Amino acid sequence: MNHPQADQHMSLDHVAALEARVSEYGRELALLRERQSLDTRFLANISHDLRTPLTAIITHAEIMRDEILGPVSPRQRDSLTGIINSGRQLLEMVGEILTHARAAAHQIAVDRVEFSLEELLESLVDLNQSLIDRKGHTLEVDIQPRLPRVFADRDKVGHILSNLLGNAVQFTPDNGRIWIIVRTTTGELGQFLLVEVGDNGIGVAPEHHELIFQEFAQVDASTSRQHHGTGLGLSIARRFVELHHGRIWLESAPGAGSRFYFTLPVHGEGP
């Protein structure tokens, strides 16, 4: 024989138990979010604090290399050049960590302006030309005639291009071929620019295409890997592309080189 009052009592107990578990999960979630916020603030603070001494080290090494404080020997100049190059590499890595921390804290805003992508590419190529020449690479830039001006955040687009071009230079064996192609295309949101940065380097296996866009990802995670970095460059590039309502993707295979593509809105287009 059923007892309605007993069944109701059990039901109320069950509801109370569920409410207690939900409340507990809510507290745990709040704690995790607080810890994540603390981690993000720590990364931002430590990255910011590291930039000042690193910049000072690079500046003093440049002063000595340029013999402002007196003559140096060729061996000393080579050593100072090594300090400068390593310092700049470390400063770039710290900058990536700081950018990641700001993005995680939703402190990244898009400042759209109208500018020439062709002019931006010219300046980036000039900055990388010495390294390109040193590795014996051939760089080809193919830009569609009468290219529309871009309506985007110039600094963030520069960061995207700098990362993709830097990766192409780094992961392509000496005397390789690198290219940049820019064309207009039409999508659901209107007219866009399609940018391709390609190389005939080592390539990336298909199963790693999504991995390399993830934060802190390394295809070769061993301590003896040849190429080092934070693993944040491509994840930041993807975040910047998506902030412009664009898309970034990779076509690649081991030994067949890599071709990175991304889209950008032209003037007057995009949300």
C-alpha positions, 0 to 999 in steps of 0.5 A: 500500500502506497503512503502519499505522505512518505512519497512526498517526504522522499521527493522533498528530500531528493529535491533538497539534496539536488539543490545542495549539490547544485549549490556546491557545484556553484561554489566550486565553479566560482572558486575555479573562476577566481583562480583563473582570474588570479592566474590571468592577473599574475601572467599580466603583471609578471609579463609587464614587469619583465619587459622593463629589465629586458628592454634595458639589457637589450639597450645597454648591449646595443650601446656597447655593440655600437661602440658608444662607450668605447671600441670592442673586438670582433669577438665581443661584437658577436657576443653582444649581437647574440645577447641582443638577438636572444633578448629580443626573442625573449621580449617577443615571448613575454609580449605574447604571454602579456597579450594572451593574459589580456585576451583571457581577461577580455581586455582586447579591443579592436580599433578599426581604421582604414589602411593599406594592407600593401603598405603594411606588408611592405614594412613587415617584409623590410623588418624580416628581410635580413633574416630572410636573406640570412637563411637564403630564402626567396620571398614572393609577394603577389598582391591583386592590383587596385586592392581595396583598403582594409577596415580593421585594427592595423596593429592586430593585422600586423601581429597576424602577418608578422606571426605567419611570416615569422613561422614561415621563415623559422620552419622552412629549411635554408634556401627555401621559398616563401610567398604571400598572396592577397586577393579579394573574395566575397562571403556571407558578410560581404567583400573580404580580403583573402591572405595566403602565407605559404612556404615549402618547409617541413609542413604539418600533419593533418591531425595537428592542424587544429592543435597548433591553433590552441594555447601553449600548443607544441607539435613537438613537445620534447625538451630537445625540440629544434624550435622553441616558443610560447605556443601562443603565437597562432592562438593569438593570431586566430583570436585577432582574426576572429575579433574581425569576424574573419576566419583562419585555417591551414592547408599542409602535410609533412614535407609539402610545406604549409599554406595559412589563409585568413580573411579580413573585411575591406572598408565599409564591410563586416560587423 
